[in-house]
Amino acid sequence: MTDNVHNREDILEKYREAGRILKIVRAEAADMIRVGGSLLEVAEFVENKTIELGGRPAFPCNISRNQEAAHATPKAGDTDVFEKDMVKLDLGVHVDGYIADSAVTIDLSGNPDIVKAAEAALAAAIDHVRPGVSTGEIGAAIEDSIRGYGLSPIMNLTGHGLSEYVAHDEPSVPNRHVEGGAILKVGDVLAIEPFATDGEGMIHDGPWTEIYSLIRKKPVRMPAVRNVLKQVEEYRGLPFAKRWLESDKLEFVMLQLEKAGILHGYPVLLESAGGLVAQAEHTVVVTEDGCEITTK
């Protein structure tokens, strides 16, 4: 019994340490987001600083702008710069597989109310987190809060559970009212991430993909494919960026790995009506009397 308690405490401390690292990186990276600044520089800063502080990226730094809701990360050699954009900075840090996941929106576009709506929804959601509460109730708090601003939540995006080397686990945490849902219990670790938009509140897959994860291992014959697969296996199933890989046949290799069902791609997600999207996200651990926010 004592060993189990110690083990739980060790794990909780790793979640906390991931959160401590993330807070430092998030603050410094947010300060770099300004008109004319390089997206690639910010992403590489986030990933390198995370390692420098003793963590590892739990997924590539997401920098999604305007109608992009999620899964946008710079490509290798990216020359894009920030314009008068609504910028979502979503970053993940892990310590021995235990993950902190958080996002902030830096508004360069002059639409502060959309950002306020996402932030208010996150605060309302966290106020509801305690053992015995359903994820449906949390979703209702998010939806009510965002609609109070005359805006829409993104209905087909959710928050999610976090577990060892799993960045998207059960339970899902809806951003709208749903009947039922999972009942929270002490020790659950959740990433709660409301998305607010002045669009229609739905997202669809965009036409490009820069983020992937390994979903199953299979033998492969071609040396070039084997070489990339070996690099991919280092991430232990966590998402990675195409720009992290080295191969002179990378596009061909990625296509082969996807076709073989070895890799899963995460296309950029776009608001269906082209609306601006703001995001706010924290990681919480459910406690006896509420929750502990590891990323605040």
C-alpha positions as CSV (number, residue, x, y, z in Angstrom):
1,M,0.0,0.0,0.0
2,T,2.8,2.4,1.0
3,D,4.6,1.7,-2.3
4,N,1.4,2.6,-4.2
5,V,1.1,5.9,-2.3
6,H,4.8,6.7,-3.0
7,N,4.3,5.8,-6.6
8,R,1.3,8.1,-7.0
9,E,3.2,10.9,-5.3
10,D,6.2,10.4,-7.6
11,I,3.9,10.5,-10.7
12,L,2.1,13.6,-9.4
13,E,5.4,15.3,-8.9
14,K,6.3,14.6,-12.5
15,Y,3.1,16.1,-13.7
16,R,3.9,19.2,-11.5
17,E,7.4,19.4,-12.8
18,A,6.2,19.3,-16.4
19,G,3.8,22.1,-15.5
20,R,6.6,24.2,-13.9
21,I,8.7,23.9,-17.1
22,L,5.7,24.7,-19.3
23,K,4.9,27.9,-17.4
24,I,8.4,29.3,-17.9
25,V,8.5,28.4,-21.6
26,R,4.9,29.6,-22.3
27,A,5.6,33.0,-20.8
28,E,8.9,33.5,-22.7
29,A,7.4,32.3,-26.0
30,A,4.3,34.5,-25.7
31,D,6.6,37.5,-25.4
32,M,8.2,36.6,-28.7
33,I,4.8,36.7,-30.6
34,R,4.7,40.1,-32.4
35,V,4.0,41.4,-35.9
36,G,7.0,40.5,-38.1
37,G,8.3,37.8,-35.8
38,S,9.2,34.3,-37.1
39,L,6.8,31.4,-36.4
40,L,9.7,28.9,-36.8
41,E,11.8,30.8,-34.3
42,V,9.1,30.7,-31.7
43,A,8.4,26.9,-32.3
44,E,12.1,26.0,-32.1
45,F,12.5,28.2,-29.0
46,V,9.7,26.4,-27.2
47,E,11.0,22.9,-28.1
48,N,14.7,23.7,-27.3
49,K,13.9,25.6,-24.1
50,T,11.7,22.7,-22.9
51,I,14.7,20.4,-23.3
52,E,17.1,22.9,-21.7
53,L,14.9,23.0,-18.6
54,G,14.9,19.2,-18.2
55,G,11.6,18.3,-20.0
56,R,10.8,17.0,-23.4
57,P,8.2,18.2,-25.9
58,A,5.0,16.2,-25.5
59,F,4.0,17.3,-29.0
60,P,5.3,19.9,-31.5
61,C,4.7,23.5,-30.6
62,N,1.3,24.4,-32.2
63,I,1.1,27.9,-33.6
64,S,-2.4,28.2,-35.1
65,R,-3.5,31.5,-36.5
66,N,-6.9,33.1,-37.3
67,Q,-9.3,30.4,-38.6
68,E,-6.8,27.7,-37.8
69,A,-8.0,26.1,-34.6
70,A,-5.2,23.5,-33.9
71,H,-2.5,21.3,-35.3
72,A,-0.6,24.0,-37.2
73,T,3.2,23.9,-36.7
74,P,5.9,25.4,-38.9
75,K,7.4,23.2,-41.6
76,A,11.2,22.9,-42.0
77,G,12.7,26.1,-43.3
78,D,9.4,28.0,-42.7
79,T,9.7,31.7,-43.5
80,D,6.2,32.7,-42.3
81,V,6.0,35.7,-40.0
82,F,3.2,36.9,-37.7
83,E,0.9,39.5,-39.1
84,K,-2.2,41.0,-37.5
85,D,-3.2,37.5,-36.5
86,M,-5.1,35.8,-33.7
87,V,-2.4,33.5,-32.5
88,K,-2.9,30.3,-30.5
89,L,0.2,29.0,-28.8
90,D,-0.4,25.4,-27.6
91,L,2.5,23.6,-26.0
92,G,3.1,20.3,-24.3
93,V,5.9,19.2,-21.9
94,H,6.5,15.8,-20.5
95,V,8.7,14.5,-17.7
96,D,9.2,10.7,-18.1
97,G,6.0,10.6,-20.1
98,Y,3.8,12.6,-17.7
99,I,2.4,15.5,-19.6
100,A,1.5,19.2,-19.1
101,D,-0.6,20.7,-21.9
102,S,-1.5,24.4,-22.0
103,A,-2.5,27.0,-24.6
104,V,-2.9,30.8,-24.6
105,T,-4.1,33.1,-27.4
106,I,-2.1,36.2,-28.2
107,D,-4.3,38.6,-30.1
108,L,-2.6,40.8,-32.7
109,S,-5.8,41.1,-34.7
110,G,-7.8,43.5,-32.5
111,N,-10.5,41.1,-31.4
112,P,-10.0,40.8,-27.6
113,D,-13.5,39.6,-26.8
114,I,-13.0,36.3,-28.5
115,V,-9.9,35.7,-26.3
116,K,-11.8,36.8,-23.2
117,A,-14.6,34.4,-24.1
118,A,-12.2,31.4,-24.3
119,E,-10.4,32.5,-21.0
120,A,-13.7,32.9,-19.2
121,A,-14.9,29.5,-20.4
122,L,-11.7,27.9,-19.1
123,A,-12.2,29.5,-15.7
124,A,-15.9,28.4,-15.6
125,A,-14.9,24.9,-16.5
126,I,-12.2,24.6,-13.9
127,D,-14.7,25.9,-11.2
128,H,-16.8,22.8,-12.0
129,V,-14.0,20.2,-11.7
130,R,-14.3,17.9,-8.7
131,P,-14.9,14.2,-8.1
132,G,-18.4,13.1,-9.1
133,V,-19.0,15.8,-11.7
134,S,-19.6,14.7,-15.3
135,T,-17.7,15.9,-18.2
136,G,-21.1,16.9,-19.7
137,E,-21.5,19.4,-16.9
138,I,-18.1,20.9,-17.7
139,G,-19.1,21.2,-21.4
140,A,-22.3,23.0,-20.4
141,A,-20.3,25.5,-18.3
142,I,-18.0,26.1,-21.3
143,E,-20.8,26.5,-23.8
144,D,-22.8,28.8,-21.6
145,S,-19.8,31.0,-20.9
146,I,-18.8,31.4,-24.6
147,R,-22.4,32.0,-25.7
148,G,-22.7,34.7,-23.1
149,Y,-20.2,36.7,-25.2
150,G,-22.4,36.2,-28.3
151,L,-19.9,33.7,-29.7
152,S,-19.8,30.0,-30.4
153,P,-17.8,27.2,-28.9
154,I,-16.1,24.8,-31.4
155,M,-18.6,22.0,-31.0
156,N,-16.5,19.2,-32.6
157,L,-13.3,19.8,-30.6
158,T,-12.8,18.5,-27.1
159,G,-10.4,18.6,-24.2
160,H,-9.0,15.2,-23.1
161,G,-7.4,13.0,-20.5
162,L,-3.6,12.7,-20.2
163,S,-1.7,9.6,-19.1
164,E,1.8,8.2,-19.4
165,Y,3.1,8.9,-22.9
166,V,-0.6,9.4,-24.1
167,A,-1.3,13.0,-25.1
168,H,-5.0,12.3,-25.9
169,D,-6.6,9.8,-23.6
170,E,-10.1,9.3,-22.1
171,P,-12.2,11.0,-21.0
172,S,-12.9,13.6,-23.6
173,V,-14.1,16.9,-22.2
174,P,-16.7,18.5,-24.6
175,N,-16.8,22.2,-25.3
176,R,-20.6,22.1,-25.4
177,H,-23.5,20.7,-23.4
178,V,-23.9,16.9,-23.7
179,E,-26.0,14.5,-21.8
180,G,-24.1,12.2,-19.5
181,G,-20.4,12.1,-20.0
182,A,-17.7,10.5,-17.9
183,I,-17.8,11.0,-14.1
184,L,-14.6,12.5,-12.8
185,K,-12.7,10.8,-10.0
186,V,-9.7,11.7,-7.8
187,G,-6.4,11.4,-9.7
188,D,-7.9,12.0,-13.2
189,V,-5.6,14.3,-15.2
190,L,-7.3,16.4,-17.8
191,A,-6.4,19.0,-20.4
192,I,-9.4,21.4,-20.6
193,E,-9.3,23.6,-23.7
194,P,-12.3,25.8,-24.7
195,F,-12.2,27.2,-28.2
196,A,-14.3,30.3,-28.9
197,T,-15.1,31.6,-32.4
198,D,-17.1,34.2,-34.2
199,G,-17.7,31.6,-36.9
200,E,-20.2,28.7,-37.0
201,G,-18.5,26.6,-34.3
202,M,-17.4,23.7,-36.4
203,I,-14.0,22.6,-37.7
204,H,-12.8,20.5,-40.6
205,D,-9.5,19.1,-41.8
206,G,-7.3,21.5,-43.7
207,P,-5.2,20.6,-46.7
208,W,-1.8,20.2,-45.0
209,T,-0.2,18.1,-42.3
210,E,3.0,18.7,-40.4
211,I,2.2,16.6,-37.2
212,Y,2.2,12.8,-37.0
213,S,2.3,10.0,-34.4
214,L,3.3,6.4,-34.5
215,I,0.2,4.2,-34.2
216,R,1.6,0.7,-34.8
217,K,4.9,-1.0,-35.5
218,K,5.3,-3.1,-38.6
219,P,8.4,-4.4,-40.4
220,V,9.4,-2.3,-43.3
221,R,11.9,-3.2,-46.0
222,M,13.3,0.0,-47.5
223,P,16.4,1.3,-45.8
224,A,15.1,4.9,-46.1
225,V,11.8,4.0,-44.5
226,R,13.5,2.0,-41.7
227,N,15.8,5.0,-40.9
228,V,12.8,7.4,-40.5
229,L,10.9,4.8,-38.5
230,K,13.8,4.4,-36.1
231,Q,13.7,8.2,-35.5
232,V,10.0,8.2,-35.0
233,E,10.1,5.4,-32.4
234,E,12.1,7.7,-30.1
235,Y,8.9,9.7,-29.4
236,R,7.2,6.6,-27.9
237,G,3.8,7.2,-29.6
238,L,3.7,11.0,-28.8
239,P,3.1,13.3,-31.7
240,F,6.1,14.7,-33.5
241,A,6.8,17.3,-36.3
242,K,7.9,16.3,-39.8
243,R,10.6,19.0,-39.4
244,W,12.1,16.9,-36.6
245,L,13.0,14.1,-39.0
246,E,16.1,13.7,-41.2
247,S,15.8,12.0,-44.6
248,D,16.5,13.1,-48.2
249,K,13.4,11.2,-49.2
250,L,11.1,12.4,-46.4
251,E,7.9,13.1,-48.4
252,F,8.1,9.7,-50.0
253,V,8.9,7.9,-46.7
254,M,6.0,9.7,-44.8
255,L,3.6,8.6,-47.6
256,Q,4.7,5.0,-47.3
257,L,4.4,5.0,-43.5
258,E,0.9,6.5,-43.6
259,K,-0.2,4.1,-46.3
260,A,1.1,1.1,-44.3
261,G,-1.0,2.3,-41.3
262,I,2.2,2.9,-39.2
263,L,1.8,6.7,-38.9
264,H,-1.3,8.8,-38.2
265,G,-1.3,12.4,-39.6
266,Y,-3.0,15.3,-37.8
267,P,-4.1,17.8,-40.5
268,V,-4.4,21.4,-39.5
269,L,-8.0,22.1,-38.3
270,L,-9.8,25.0,-39.8
271,E,-13.0,26.8,-38.6
272,S,-15.6,25.8,-41.2
273,A,-17.0,29.4,-41.8
274,G,-13.5,31.0,-41.7
275,G,-14.2,32.5,-38.3
276,L,-11.4,33.7,-35.9
277,V,-10.7,31.1,-33.2
278,A,-9.3,31.7,-29.7
279,Q,-8.2,29.0,-27.3
280,A,-7.4,28.8,-23.6
281,E,-6.1,25.6,-21.9
282,H,-4.8,24.3,-18.6
283,T,-3.9,20.9,-17.3
284,V,-5.7,19.9,-14.0
285,V,-5.4,17.0,-11.6
286,V,-8.7,16.1,-9.9
287,T,-8.3,16.2,-6.1
288,E,-10.6,15.4,-3.2
289,D,-12.1,18.9,-3.0
290,G,-11.6,20.2,-6.6
291,C,-8.5,20.2,-8.7
292,E,-4.9,21.3,-8.9
293,I,-3.9,23.3,-12.0
294,T,-0.4,22.2,-12.9
295,T,0.1,24.8,-15.7
296,K,-1.1,28.0,-13.9
